[in-house]
Amino acid sequence: MRCSLTRRNTPALSFGGALLVGLAFAASAQAADIAVKPLTKAPPVAISSWTGFYAGLGLGFRSTAADLTTTSVFEDGIPRDISDAVVSQPFDGPGLRVNPYAGFNWQVAPSWVLGVEGDVGFGRQTTILQGFRASPRAGSSSFLVDSLALTAGWDASLRGRAGYLLTPATMAYVTGGLAWQQFDVTSVCVGATCNNALPAVVSNSATRTGWTLGGGLETALWGNWLLRADYRYADFGTTPFTMARTRSGAGPALTVDNFDTRLRTHTASVGLAYKFGAPVTGAGSHPLQAQAAMLPSWTGAYLGLGLGARATRTDLTATSETIGGFAFDLAERANNRPMDNTAFRASPYAGYLWQLASQWTAGVEGDFGFADRTTTREGFTSVHLADSQARGESLSIRSRWDASLRARGGYLVSPQTMLYATAGAAWQNFELTSTCTSRNCSGFFALSSPIINSSTTKMGWTLGGGLETVVWGNWLARAEYRYADYGKSGFTVPRSSGRAEFDPSVNTYDVAMRAHLATFAMTYRFQ
């Protein structure tokens, strides 16, 4: 049921494909302060050698943050004034990514490792802004057949790495270097308002060189196998593009739009690699064997703090519009707007874990995520106003805090390292703001309430997994990935008008929201 400036709390039961990517953050502790039985014989010392070549495969997601800004418009060679037009639009969005990688490490000191690494990422993520004709002077056609889209394709990097050994088998590292990103921008203009402009489809493609910086953790699991969790930020600067179209009949014969595309990416992945030659730990002493006499109990309460990123997928759909009591026909109209974004997130959490058997654990956990990010679509307050594409008309979605209450089930791959899955209820708070302050809003349509906002806290479900390991004493490190689906929320935005033929003006929207959460964290366990 809809009501003015209220929400619908429909349970989030739509089942999107949940990407279960546990960001591996492992460490094999040498001297645990967790309650243990006294040793009658000291375990053999693990000797490590990280030197050697390795190759692996990563799986994760890449969140693209792109902004397209029109810098100039020429009609038959004459520059046109675009100072009052909407000239910039965001094209953000996350997508699945697979990345083979290879490199070489040198252990230059007992606790230090240097290396070089390259990877290639395969992923294709497209953000489409429907009803957009590229030129701000033309405004938005508001028809589905017209669109402007940005597609991010393959990426690659060549980087240096510097690592510090937390234990003989676990390394924390930073990495940075060159990065490449392929992407293309495509404009489609075939609707009646395009006036037979040719070509109907204009596409520009580029492979951009930039820089990347990040870090992660890598740990030896067994034999020659290495597990890692990795996050990187990349910036590819600004790329200029030109779109030119000709038309016959009335109006300019040649229209040229120049615009800049600024592109950045956030990449999170978990990888499994094979090290050629000797394993990381040698001298006849596997670290897990050395710790076999130390059997810590995982039972107990714990507190922790996580830092990471939240990539939100949000679709805003206009479901109905009435003007002066008459319904505006939305058939074949561009009534959907992507409102995706990526934000840094801090998340305190607490829980309790029971060790049920020698290798199995179960528990319960709750967390609270702090992140605040707003995505604004200028030039779009309602479909019937979208043709003007004017400043002072916008819709925005602000994603704020989130929370979850989940069960956890874990398997101990070693006495001090646990792989786990987690699932349960999740909540997301967000706000919709409708702005109508343009000359059309206040003048011709004489609409009141220039800015209207409404917020809701939506309940949904979350599913994910991770890896947790003892680092020292009662301190544990973890890496975790979760997917969350909050279903749809309904919003109603009513405005009155000083003109009878436009009074009232009522818009209804559905907002569908999903989120990808990647987190690195430190935990203190009470014992």
C-alpha positions as CSV (number, residue, x, y, z in Angstrom):
1,M,0.0,0.0,0.0
2,R,1.3,3.5,-0.8
3,C,0.9,6.7,1.1
4,S,2.4,10.1,0.8
5,L,6.0,10.2,1.7
6,T,5.9,6.7,3.3
7,R,7.5,3.4,2.4
8,R,6.6,-0.2,1.9
9,N,8.5,-2.7,4.0
10,T,8.1,-5.7,1.6
11,P,10.4,-8.5,2.9
12,A,13.5,-8.8,0.7
13,L,13.0,-12.3,-0.7
14,S,14.1,-11.7,-4.4
15,F,17.0,-14.1,-4.9
16,G,19.8,-12.5,-6.9
17,G,22.9,-14.6,-7.6
18,A,24.9,-14.2,-4.4
19,L,28.6,-13.9,-5.2
20,L,30.3,-15.9,-2.4
21,V,33.8,-14.4,-2.4
22,G,35.5,-14.9,1.0
23,L,38.3,-12.3,1.1
24,A,41.1,-14.4,2.6
25,F,43.0,-12.8,5.5
26,A,44.9,-15.7,7.0
27,A,47.8,-15.9,9.5
28,S,49.4,-18.9,11.2
29,A,50.3,-17.8,14.8
30,Q,53.6,-19.0,16.2
31,A,53.0,-18.2,19.9
32,A,49.4,-18.1,20.9
33,D,48.4,-16.7,24.3
34,I,45.1,-18.4,24.0
35,A,44.6,-21.0,26.7
36,V,46.7,-24.0,25.8
37,K,48.0,-27.1,27.5
38,P,51.7,-26.9,28.6
39,L,54.1,-28.3,26.1
40,T,56.5,-31.0,27.3
41,K,58.6,-30.6,24.2
42,A,59.1,-27.4,22.2
43,P,57.8,-27.7,18.6
44,P,60.3,-27.5,15.8
45,V,60.9,-24.0,14.4
46,A,59.3,-23.3,11.0
47,I,61.7,-22.0,8.5
48,S,60.2,-20.0,5.6
49,S,61.4,-19.1,2.1
50,W,59.0,-17.0,0.0
51,T,61.5,-16.7,-2.8
52,G,60.2,-18.1,-6.1
53,F,57.8,-17.9,-9.0
54,Y,54.1,-18.3,-8.5
55,A,50.9,-18.2,-10.6
56,G,47.3,-18.0,-9.5
57,L,43.7,-17.2,-10.2
58,G,41.5,-14.6,-8.4
59,L,37.8,-14.1,-8.2
60,G,36.0,-10.9,-6.9
61,F,34.3,-7.8,-8.1
62,R,35.3,-4.5,-9.6
63,S,33.3,-1.4,-8.8
64,T,33.6,1.3,-11.5
65,A,33.2,5.0,-10.7
66,A,32.9,7.1,-13.9
67,D,31.6,10.6,-14.6
68,L,30.7,11.9,-18.1
69,T,30.9,15.7,-18.4
70,T,30.0,17.6,-21.6
71,T,32.6,20.3,-22.2
72,S,31.3,22.0,-25.4
73,V,28.6,21.7,-28.1
74,F,29.0,23.0,-31.6
75,E,26.2,23.3,-34.1
76,D,27.4,23.9,-37.7
77,G,30.7,25.0,-36.2
78,I,29.1,27.6,-33.8
79,P,29.7,27.1,-30.1
80,R,26.5,26.9,-28.1
81,D,25.8,28.1,-24.5
82,I,25.4,25.1,-22.2
83,S,25.8,27.0,-18.9
84,D,22.2,26.3,-17.8
85,A,22.2,22.7,-19.0
86,V,22.8,19.5,-17.1
87,V,26.3,18.6,-18.3
88,S,27.5,15.8,-16.0
89,Q,26.1,12.3,-15.2
90,P,27.6,9.5,-13.0
91,F,28.0,6.0,-14.5
92,D,28.9,3.9,-11.5
93,G,28.4,0.2,-10.9
94,P,29.9,-3.1,-9.6
95,G,30.5,-6.3,-11.6
96,L,32.0,-9.7,-11.3
97,R,35.7,-10.1,-12.2
98,V,38.1,-13.0,-12.8
99,N,41.9,-12.3,-12.8
100,P,44.7,-14.7,-13.5
101,Y,48.0,-13.4,-12.0
102,A,51.7,-14.3,-11.8
103,G,54.8,-13.0,-10.2
104,F,58.1,-13.5,-8.4
105,N,59.0,-13.0,-4.8
106,W,62.4,-12.4,-3.2
107,Q,62.8,-12.9,0.6
108,V,65.4,-10.3,1.2
109,A,65.5,-10.7,5.1
110,P,63.9,-13.0,7.7
111,S,60.8,-10.8,7.8
112,W,60.8,-8.9,4.5
113,V,59.7,-9.9,1.0
114,L,60.0,-7.9,-2.2
115,G,58.4,-8.9,-5.5
116,V,56.9,-8.0,-8.9
117,E,53.5,-9.1,-10.1
118,G,51.2,-8.7,-13.1
119,D,47.5,-9.6,-13.6
120,V,44.7,-9.4,-16.2
121,G,41.1,-8.9,-15.1
122,F,38.2,-10.1,-17.2
123,G,34.9,-8.5,-16.4
124,R,32.2,-6.6,-18.4
125,Q,30.0,-4.1,-16.5
126,T,27.7,-1.7,-18.3
127,T,25.8,1.2,-16.8
128,I,23.0,2.5,-19.1
129,L,21.2,5.8,-18.8
130,Q,18.1,5.4,-20.9
131,G,16.3,8.3,-22.5
132,F,19.5,10.3,-22.8
133,R,20.6,11.7,-26.2
134,A,24.2,12.7,-25.3
135,S,23.9,16.4,-26.1
136,P,22.7,18.5,-23.1
137,R,21.3,21.0,-25.6
138,A,18.9,18.3,-26.8
139,G,17.8,17.4,-23.3
140,S,16.5,13.9,-22.5
141,S,14.2,12.3,-25.0
142,S,12.6,10.2,-22.2
143,F,12.1,7.3,-24.7
144,L,13.5,3.8,-24.0
145,V,15.1,3.5,-27.5
146,D,17.6,6.4,-26.8
147,S,20.4,5.9,-24.3
148,L,23.9,6.7,-23.2
149,A,26.0,3.8,-21.8
150,L,29.5,3.2,-20.4
151,T,31.0,-0.3,-20.4
152,A,34.1,-1.2,-18.5
153,G,35.9,-4.3,-20.1
154,W,39.2,-5.9,-19.4
155,D,41.8,-4.4,-17.1
156,A,45.5,-5.2,-16.3
157,S,48.3,-4.1,-14.0
158,L,52.1,-4.4,-13.5
159,R,53.1,-3.8,-9.9
160,G,55.7,-4.0,-7.3
161,R,55.0,-5.7,-4.0
162,A,56.6,-5.2,-0.5
163,G,55.6,-7.6,2.3
164,Y,56.2,-8.1,6.0
165,L,56.0,-11.6,7.5
166,L,53.6,-11.6,10.4
167,T,54.5,-15.2,10.8
168,P,56.7,-17.5,8.7
169,A,53.6,-18.5,6.7
170,T,51.7,-15.2,6.6
171,M,52.6,-12.0,4.8
172,A,50.9,-8.6,4.9
173,Y,51.8,-6.6,1.8
174,V,51.4,-3.3,-0.1
175,T,51.4,-3.1,-3.9
176,G,51.4,-0.4,-6.5
177,G,52.3,0.4,-10.1
178,L,50.8,0.8,-13.5
179,A,47.2,-0.1,-14.5
180,W,45.3,-0.3,-17.7
181,Q,41.5,-0.2,-18.2
182,Q,39.5,-0.7,-21.4
183,F,36.1,1.0,-21.7
184,D,33.7,2.4,-24.2
185,V,31.0,5.0,-24.3
186,T,28.0,4.4,-26.6
187,S,25.2,6.8,-27.6
188,V,22.0,5.6,-29.2
189,C,19.6,8.2,-30.7
190,V,16.8,6.6,-32.8
191,G,13.7,8.1,-31.3
192,A,11.4,10.5,-33.1
193,T,12.9,13.5,-31.2
194,C,16.3,12.7,-32.7
195,N,15.1,14.0,-36.1
196,N,16.8,11.2,-38.1
197,A,20.3,12.1,-36.8
198,L,23.0,9.9,-38.3
199,P,24.7,7.8,-37.3
200,A,22.1,6.5,-34.9
201,V,24.7,4.7,-32.9
202,V,28.0,6.4,-32.0
203,S,30.6,4.5,-30.0
204,N,34.0,5.5,-28.6
205,S,36.5,3.0,-27.2
206,A,39.7,3.6,-25.2
207,T,42.3,1.7,-23.2
208,R,43.5,4.1,-20.6
209,T,46.8,3.9,-18.6
210,G,46.7,5.0,-14.9
211,W,48.0,4.0,-11.5
212,T,46.9,1.6,-8.9
213,L,47.6,1.2,-5.1
214,G,46.5,-1.3,-2.6
215,G,47.4,-4.1,-0.3
216,G,46.4,-7.5,1.1
217,L,47.4,-10.6,3.0
218,E,48.7,-13.9,1.8
219,T,49.1,-17.1,3.7
220,A,50.5,-20.6,3.0
221,L,47.7,-23.2,3.3
222,W,49.3,-26.5,2.6
223,G,52.2,-27.7,0.4
224,N,52.9,-25.1,-2.3
225,W,49.4,-23.4,-2.2
226,L,49.0,-19.8,-1.2
227,L,45.7,-18.0,-0.4
228,R,45.4,-14.2,-0.5
229,A,42.9,-11.4,-0.1
230,D,43.6,-8.2,-2.1
231,Y,42.1,-4.7,-2.5
232,R,43.3,-2.1,-5.0
233,Y,42.2,1.4,-6.0
234,A,43.0,2.6,-9.6
235,D,42.7,6.0,-11.2
236,F,42.7,6.4,-15.0
237,G,42.4,10.1,-15.2
238,T,40.2,11.9,-17.7
239,T,39.6,10.8,-21.4
240,P,38.2,13.2,-24.0
241,F,35.6,11.9,-26.5
242,T,33.7,13.5,-29.4
243,M,30.3,12.5,-30.8
244,A,29.3,14.0,-34.2
245,R,25.9,13.6,-35.9
246,T,24.4,15.0,-39.1
247,R,20.7,15.5,-39.9
248,S,18.7,16.7,-42.9
249,G,15.8,19.1,-42.7
250,A,15.2,21.8,-40.0
251,G,17.9,22.5,-37.5
252,P,21.6,22.3,-37.6
253,A,23.1,20.0,-40.2
254,L,26.1,19.0,-38.0
255,T,26.1,18.7,-34.2
256,V,29.4,17.9,-32.3
257,D,29.4,17.1,-28.6
258,N,32.7,17.1,-26.8
259,F,32.9,15.5,-23.3
260,D,35.3,14.1,-20.8
261,T,35.1,10.8,-19.0
262,R,36.8,10.5,-15.6
263,L,37.3,6.8,-14.6
264,R,38.3,5.2,-11.3
265,T,37.9,1.6,-10.0
266,H,37.8,-0.3,-6.7
267,T,38.8,-4.0,-7.0
268,A,38.5,-6.6,-4.3
269,S,39.4,-10.3,-4.9
270,V,40.4,-13.5,-3.3
271,G,43.1,-15.6,-5.0
272,L,44.6,-19.0,-4.8
273,A,48.2,-19.4,-6.2
274,Y,50.7,-22.2,-6.6
275,K,54.4,-21.5,-5.7
276,F,56.8,-23.4,-7.9
277,G,59.8,-25.0,-6.3
278,A,60.1,-25.5,-2.5
279,P,57.1,-24.7,-0.4
280,V,57.0,-21.5,1.7
281,T,57.8,-23.4,4.9
282,G,60.5,-26.0,4.9
283,A,63.3,-27.6,6.9
284,G,61.1,-30.5,7.7
285,S,58.7,-28.4,9.7
286,H,55.2,-27.5,8.4
287,P,53.8,-24.7,10.6
288,L,50.5,-26.5,11.1
289,Q,52.4,-29.5,12.3
290,A,54.4,-27.3,14.7
291,Q,51.2,-25.9,16.1
292,A,49.4,-29.2,16.4
293,A,50.2,-29.4,20.1
294,M,48.6,-26.0,20.6
295,L,44.8,-26.6,20.4
296,P,43.1,-23.3,21.2
297,S,39.5,-23.3,21.9
298,W,37.4,-21.1,19.6
299,T,34.6,-21.0,22.1
300,G,33.9,-17.5,23.6
301,A,32.6,-14.0,23.0
302,Y,34.5,-11.5,20.8
303,L,34.5,-7.9,19.6
304,G,36.0,-6.4,16.5
305,L,36.2,-3.5,14.0
306,G,36.1,-3.8,10.2
307,L,37.2,-1.5,7.5
308,G,36.2,-1.9,3.8
309,A,33.9,-0.9,1.0
310,R,30.2,-1.1,0.2
311,A,29.3,-1.2,-3.5
312,T,25.5,-0.5,-3.8
313,R,23.4,-1.5,-6.8
314,T,20.3,0.6,-6.8
315,D,17.6,0.9,-9.5
316,L,15.0,3.7,-9.3
317,T,11.9,3.1,-11.3
318,A,9.0,5.6,-11.9
319,T,5.9,3.4,-11.6
320,S,3.2,6.1,-12.1
321,E,2.7,9.8,-12.7
322,T,-0.5,11.8,-12.5
323,I,-0.9,15.4,-13.5
324,G,-4.0,17.2,-12.6
325,G,-5.6,13.8,-11.8
326,F,-4.8,12.3,-15.2
327,A,-2.3,9.5,-15.5
328,F,0.8,10.1,-17.7
329,D,1.4,7.2,-20.0
330,L,4.8,5.6,-19.1
331,A,4.7,3.0,-21.8
332,E,7.9,3.0,-23.9
333,R,9.3,5.7,-21.6
334,A,12.7,5.7,-19.9
335,N,11.3,5.4,-16.4
336,N,14.4,3.7,-14.8
337,R,17.5,5.3,-13.5
338,P,20.6,3.5,-12.1
339,M,21.7,5.0,-8.8
340,D,24.8,2.9,-8.0
341,N,27.7,4.0,-5.8
342,T,30.7,2.8,-3.8
343,A,31.5,4.0,-0.3
344,F,34.2,3.3,2.3
345,R,32.6,1.6,5.3
346,A,33.5,1.1,9.0
347,S,31.8,-1.8,10.8
348,P,32.0,-2.6,14.5
349,Y,30.8,-6.1,15.3
350,A,30.3,-8.6,18.2
351,G,29.4,-12.2,18.5
352,Y,29.8,-15.6,20.2
353,L,31.3,-18.8,18.9
354,W,31.1,-22.4,20.0
355,Q,33.7,-25.0,19.0
356,L,31.4,-28.0,18.5
357,A,34.1,-30.5,17.5
358,S,37.8,-30.6,16.7
359,Q,37.3,-28.9,13.3
360,W,33.8,-27.4,13.5
361,T,32.4,-24.2,14.9
362,A,29.1,-22.4,15.0
363,G,28.1,-19.0,16.2
364,V,26.0,-15.8,16.0
365,E,27.2,-12.3,15.1
366,G,25.8,-8.8,14.7
367,D,27.4,-5.8,13.0
368,F,26.6,-2.2,12.3
369,G,28.0,-0.5,9.1
370,F,28.8,3.2,8.9
371,A,28.9,4.6,5.3
372,D,27.3,7.6,3.7
373,R,27.1,8.1,0.0
374,T,24.6,10.0,-2.3
375,T,24.0,9.4,-6.0
376,T,22.2,12.3,-7.8
377,R,20.5,12.2,-11.3
378,E,20.2,15.8,-12.4
379,G,17.7,16.7,-15.1
380,F,15.2,14.0,-13.8
381,T,12.5,14.8,-11.4
382,S,9.7,13.0,-13.3
383,V,9.3,11.6,-16.8
384,H,7.0,14.3,-18.1
385,L,9.6,16.9,-17.0
386,A,12.6,15.0,-18.3
387,D,12.5,16.5,-21.8
388,S,13.8,19.8,-20.5
389,Q,16.9,18.2,-18.9
390,A,17.2,21.3,-16.7
391,R,19.3,22.2,-13.7
392,G,17.2,22.3,-10.6
393,E,15.4,19.0,-11.4
394,S,16.9,15.9,-9.8
395,L,16.3,12.7,-7.9
396,S,18.9,11.4,-5.5
397,I,19.4,8.3,-3.3
398,R,21.4,8.6,-0.2
399,S,22.6,5.2,1.3
400,R,23.5,5.5,4.9
401,W,23.9,3.0,7.8
402,D,23.4,-0.8,7.5
403,A,23.2,-3.6,10.0
404,S,23.0,-7.4,10.1
405,L,22.3,-10.3,12.5
406,R,23.7,-13.6,11.3
407,A,24.6,-17.2,12.0
408,R,28.1,-18.4,11.3
409,G,29.3,-21.9,10.6
410,G,33.1,-22.6,10.4
411,Y,35.6,-25.3,9.5
412,L,39.1,-25.2,11.0
413,V,41.7,-25.7,8.2
414,S,44.3,-25.6,11.0
415,P,44.0,-25.2,14.8
416,Q,44.2,-21.5,14.4
417,T,42.7,-20.7,11.0
418,M,38.9,-21.0,10.2
419,L,37.0,-20.8,6.9
420,Y,33.4,-19.8,7.5
421,A,30.0,-19.1,5.9
422,T,27.5,-16.6,7.3
423,A,23.9,-15.7,6.6
424,G,21.0,-13.9,8.2
425,A,18.9,-10.8,8.3
426,A,20.1,-7.4,7.1
427,W,18.9,-3.8,7.2
428,Q,19.8,-0.8,5.0
429,N,18.8,2.8,5.7
430,F,18.4,5.1,2.7
431,E,16.7,8.3,1.6
432,L,15.1,9.5,-1.6
433,T,15.1,13.3,-2.3
434,S,13.1,14.9,-5.1
435,T,14.2,18.4,-6.2
436,C,12.1,20.6,-8.4
437,T,13.4,24.2,-8.4
438,S,13.9,24.8,-12.1
439,R,12.1,27.5,-14.1
440,N,9.7,24.9,-15.4
441,C,8.9,23.7,-11.9
442,S,8.3,27.1,-10.3
443,G,7.2,28.9,-13.4
444,F,5.1,27.0,-16.0
445,F,4.0,24.2,-13.8
446,A,3.8,26.4,-10.7
447,L,4.7,23.4,-8.4
448,S,5.0,23.8,-4.6
449,S,7.3,21.9,-2.2
450,P,10.5,22.4,-4.2
451,I,12.5,19.7,-2.2
452,I,10.8,16.6,-0.8
453,N,12.6,13.8,0.9
454,S,11.6,10.5,2.5
455,S,13.7,7.8,4.2
456,T,13.2,4.2,5.0
457,T,15.0,1.3,6.7
458,K,14.5,-1.8,4.6
459,M,14.9,-5.4,5.9
460,G,16.4,-8.0,3.6
461,W,18.8,-11.0,3.7
462,T,22.6,-11.4,3.5
463,L,24.9,-14.3,2.6
464,G,28.7,-14.6,2.4
465,G,31.8,-16.0,3.9
466,G,35.3,-15.4,5.0
467,L,38.5,-16.5,6.7
468,E,39.6,-15.8,10.2
469,T,43.0,-16.5,11.8
470,V,44.9,-16.1,15.1
471,V,47.6,-13.4,14.7
472,W,48.9,-13.2,18.3
473,G,47.5,-13.6,21.8
474,N,43.8,-13.2,21.7
475,W,43.9,-11.1,18.5
476,L,42.4,-12.5,15.3
477,A,42.4,-11.1,11.8
478,R,39.6,-11.7,9.3
479,A,38.6,-11.0,5.7
480,E,34.9,-11.2,4.7
481,Y,32.6,-10.8,1.7
482,R,28.9,-10.6,1.9
483,Y,26.1,-10.0,-0.6
484,A,22.8,-8.4,0.6
485,D,19.4,-8.0,-1.1
486,Y,16.9,-5.5,0.3
487,G,14.1,-6.0,-2.2
488,K,12.0,-3.0,-3.3
489,S,10.7,0.0,-1.4
490,G,7.9,2.2,-2.7
491,F,7.9,6.0,-2.4
492,T,5.2,8.6,-3.2
493,V,6.1,12.2,-3.9
494,P,3.1,14.6,-4.1
495,R,3.2,18.2,-5.2
496,S,0.4,20.8,-5.5
497,S,0.3,23.3,-8.3
498,G,-1.0,26.9,-8.7
499,R,-2.5,25.9,-12.0
500,A,-5.7,23.8,-11.9
501,E,-4.7,21.7,-14.9
502,F,-1.5,20.5,-13.1
503,D,-2.9,20.1,-9.6
504,P,-2.1,17.8,-8.0
505,S,1.1,16.3,-9.5
506,V,1.9,12.9,-7.9
507,N,4.8,10.6,-8.7
508,T,5.4,7.1,-7.3
509,Y,8.7,5.2,-7.4
510,D,10.1,1.8,-6.6
511,V,13.7,1.6,-5.4
512,A,15.4,-1.8,-5.6
513,M,18.7,-2.1,-3.6
514,R,21.4,-4.7,-3.3
515,A,24.9,-4.4,-1.9
516,H,28.4,-6.0,-2.0
517,L,30.3,-5.7,1.2
518,A,34.1,-6.4,1.4
519,T,35.7,-6.1,4.8
520,F,39.1,-6.5,6.5
521,A,38.9,-6.7,10.3
522,M,40.7,-7.2,13.7
523,T,39.0,-9.1,16.5
524,Y,39.6,-9.5,20.2
525,R,38.4,-12.8,21.7
526,F,37.6,-12.9,25.5
527,Q,38.9,-16.1,27.2
